[in-house]
Amino acid sequence: MSTPIDLYFWPTPNGHKITIALEEMGLPYTVHLVNIGAGDQFKPEFLKIAPNNRMPAIIDHDGPDGAPISVFESGAILQYLGRKTGKFYGSTERERVNIEQWLMWQMGGVGPMAGQAHHFLKYAPMMDPPQVLPYAQDRYRNEVGRLYGVLDRQLEGKAFVCGDEITLADFAIFPWVKGWEGQQQDITKIPNVKRWLDTMFARPAVERGLAVNAEARQASYSKEQMDLLFKGKK
């Protein structure tokens, strides 16, 4: 049995990309919680493997040529794991290109836009003093809606984002899209997305991935925690 992968994790959409992938791939892993509300992401030992102070990150002790390797950025981790296992990353160059373009679509589109929607719709109004910014709320709510329309059209006639088989693209996109309610989206307008979400939720490996340390996720944060999350350290 291979040495478990060390996963530096907090139960957020980006963290769930990797727990879902690891569960679907059947890879053993050990979870090291990075409490982003307590500032663990700024600790020197974490910054050695994740210099951008964002989780998730991994250390694979059975890396290339048998030497350990650390990887940060969730999209890069997914690509690494796909290459390592030969799973969920297509079998031809054409398939890999298709998977990668949807992975990049998530990394550059759905993730950042949905994250901003969550921030301005939920967290900014909870700040001290409250920051209720209608322009920002409308801007990100509408852009998320546009992106979900793109996804809905892509899913027409397909079981998964890139076709009939689940891929890395699904692992990346799903954890963000499942939060559609918090992004104030109307799921009835994107029926293909709803069907796909139901399919993803029904997968045992997805259920296991979402359950990893689920109890650690917080519904709200103190002022000090919000300062760490949204102002960070220079």
N, C-alpha and C positions, 0 to 999 in steps of 0.2 A: 504494500500500500504506500502511495506517495506521501511525503510530508505535507501536512495541512498548510494551506495558504493562510498567511496572516492577513486578515481583513480589518482595516481601520475604518470604523463605521459609525454612523448615527442614522436613526430611522427617518430619513428624508427621501424624496424622490430619487436623488442621485445615488444615495446609499442603496435604495431598493433595486436599482438597475443591477447592481453587482450581486446582491444576495439572490435575486431571481436567477441570474445567469449561472451562478455557482450551483444552485439547486437543480436547475435544468440540466447542467453538464455533469452533475454527479461528482463534483470535486469536493474533497474534504477541506474545511476551512475553520479557522479559529477567529472569533470576533474579539476585537479590541475596541471598546467604546470610546469615541471621541466626542465628549459632551460639548457641543458647540455653544450651549448656553452658559457653560462654566469657563469657556476660553481654552479648552484643551487643544484646539486647533492651532494655538500660538505657542505651544510648548516646544522647546528646542528639539526634543527627540522626535516629535511628529514632523517638524519642519525639515528634518533631514530626509524624509521620504516624500513629503508633500510641500515643497517650497512655496506654493501659492496659498498655503494655510486653508485649504479646502479638503474636506473628505468627500468621497472615499479614496483610499489608497490601499495598495496591497504590497506584500512581500511574498514572492514565490521562491521558496527554497530550492525548488527543482526547476530553475530557470534555464535559459539557453545554455547549451553545453554543460548542463549540470550545475551551473553556478547560480547563486541567489540573485534575484533582480527585484527592484522596487519599481512600482508604476503608480503614477498619480494621474488624475483626470479620468472621469468615468468612461468617456468614449474610448480613450486609449486603453483602459483596462479591458473593456469589452473586446476590442480588436485583438489585444494580446491573448485573452483567454480563447477567443475563436481560433486563432492560429495555433495555440498550444494544443487544443483538443481536436481541432478539425471539425468542430460541431457548430451549427447555426450560422455559418459564414459562407454558405454557398459552396458549390463544387466546380464552378467555372469562373473565369474572369468576368464574364458578363453578369453572372449572379452576384459576385462580390461587389462589383461597381454599383449595382442596384441597391444592395444592402448598405453600402457605405454612403451613398447619397442620402438615403433616408436617415441614417445615423447622424450625418452632418446636419440634416434638416432639423433633427431634434436638438442637437447641441447648439446650433446657431439660431434656432427659431423658437420652437415650443418651450424648451427649457427656460431660456432667458425671459421670454415674453410672459409665460405663465408665472414665473417667479416674480416678475414685476407686478403682474396683476394681483397676486397674493399679497405682495407688500403694500400696495396702495389701497387695496380694498379691505384688507384685514388688519395689518400691523400698523400702518401709518396712523389710522384713526385712534389707535390705542396708545400712541406716544404721549409724552408729557412735554409740551402741550400737544393736544391732538392735531394731526396733520390730515385734514380732509381736503383732498385736491381733486375736484371734479374732472379737470382736464386730464390729469394723469390716470385717473380711474377709467375714464372713457377710452383714452388712448390704448391702454393695455388690454382692457376688456374686449375692445373691438378687434385688436390685432390677434388676440387668442381666438376669437370667433372666426376670423379669416383663416387662420392656420387650421382650425378644426374643419373648416369647409374643404380645405385642400386634402386633409387626411380622409374625410368622408368620401370624396371622389376617388381617392386612391384605393380605398377599401371596397369599392363597388365590384361585386363579383369575385372577391378574394376572401379567403379565410383569414389571412394575415396580411401585414403591410406589404410584403414583397411577393405574395403569392399564396400557394396552398400549404407551405411549410413555415413554421415559426422560425424567426431569425433574431440576430442581435438587434435589428431595428425595432422589433416588438419589445424586447427587453428594455430598450432605451426610452421608447415613447410612452409605453403603458404607465409607468409610475407617475408621470406628469399629467397625462390625460385623465386618469382616474380621479383627479382632484377637480373635475369640471365644475362641481357645485361651488367650491370656494372661489373659482374664477368667474362665477356668475354667468355660466353658459346655459343655453337651452338644449338639453340632450335630445328633445323631440325633433330638432331641426337637423340632426346628424345621425340618422338611424343606422348607417353602416358602422359608425364609431360605437354606438351603443351595443350593437351585436358583437363587435370585436371585443369590447370591454367585458361583456358577459362571458365570451369564450376564454379570455385571459383569466378572469377571476376563477373560472371553473377548473383550471389546471392545478393539480396538487403541488407541483414545484413552485408555482407562483404564490399559492397560499402559504407555503412554508417560507418563501423568501420574504413575504410581507409580514410574517409573524416574528421575524428575528428582532428581539428586544423591542417589540412594539410598545411595551409598557413604558419605555423611556421617553417616548415622544410627548411633548408638552402642548397643551391647547393654548397656553398664554405664557408670557414672559414678564419678568420684572423689568424695571427701567434699566438696571445694571446689565441684565442679560440682553436686552434689546440694543443697548449701546455696543456690547460686544459683537452682536450679530450684524448690525447694520452700520456701525461706525468703525469697528475693528480696531486694529493697532497699526500704526505706521511703521 
